[in-house]
Amino acid sequence: MLNYLIVFGFQFTFNIFKVLEIKHIANHKLKELLTVTVWISMLALFSTYFTLTQLLQGDWIVVIFYLAGSVLGKWFVMTTSLSKIFKIGKQKK
């Protein structure tokens, strides 16, 4: 069960950082973009490792946690106060 939660957490966090990456690209903030890119790469590596380890052991349930973390991570950052903190979405001109 711990591996499922690890995969979910990595995917959840990965997708939050992906939204931030898009924000930094749009705002032309290179330093922040590169920092987020490092985190994204590490999270992708760890998430892939844990997921493939489980899949190679014949545990297909991990796919549900992988997908759930992915979808809920993006949903979370777009619908909660994080979108206001990171100023994601509509911006006043």
N, C-alpha and C positions, 0 to 999 in steps of 0.2 A: 504493500500500500504506500510505503514511503516513496518508492520510485515513481508511482503515479503522481503523487503530490509534487515531487521534484520536477517532473516533466511539465505538469500543469503550471507550476510557478515560473519555470524558465520561459515557457511559451507566452504566458501572461505578460511577464516583464519585457520579453522580446518585442511584443507587439506594441507595448506602450512606447518603447524606444523607437520603433519604426515610425510611429506617428510623429514623434519629436524630430526624427531625421527629416521627414518631409517638411516640417515647419522650418527647420534650420536651412534647408535647401532654398525654400521660398524666400526666406529673409536674408539670404547670402551671408550667413554667419559661419565662416569656415572653421574657426577654432571649436565652436560648439558641435558642429557637424562631425568633425574628426573624432572628438571625444565620444560622441554617441555612437559613431561607427565602430569604435573599438569595443564598446559594450555590446553592441549588436553582434559583432563577430564572436565574441566570447560566449554569449548566450546561445547563439546558433550552434556553436561547436558542442557545448555541454548538453543542450537539448537533443541534438542529433545523436550524441553518444548514448545517453540514457535511453532514448527511444529505440535506437537500433539494437542495443543490448537486450532490451525486453523483447523486441520483435524476433531476434535470432533465437531466443529461448522459447518461441512459440506463443508468446503472450500478446495477443492482438487487442486486448482491452486498452493497452497503452495508447492506441490510436485515438480513442475517445477522449482521453485526457489531453492529448496533444492538440486535437482540434478544438476542444472546449477552451483550453488556455488561450489559443490563438484568437478565437472569436470573442471571448469575454474580455481579453486584454484590450482589443480595439474598441469594443463597446464601452468598456469602463472609462477609457481616457476620453472618449468623445461625449459621454453623457454625464460625467460627474464634474465636480468642481476642478478637477485637474485641467479641464479644457479652459477654465478661466485663469488658473494659475499659470499655465503655459501659453495662454492667449492663442489658443487654437480655434480655428473656425472663423466666423465673420468678425472682421475688425472694422472699427469706425474710421472713416477717412477724415 
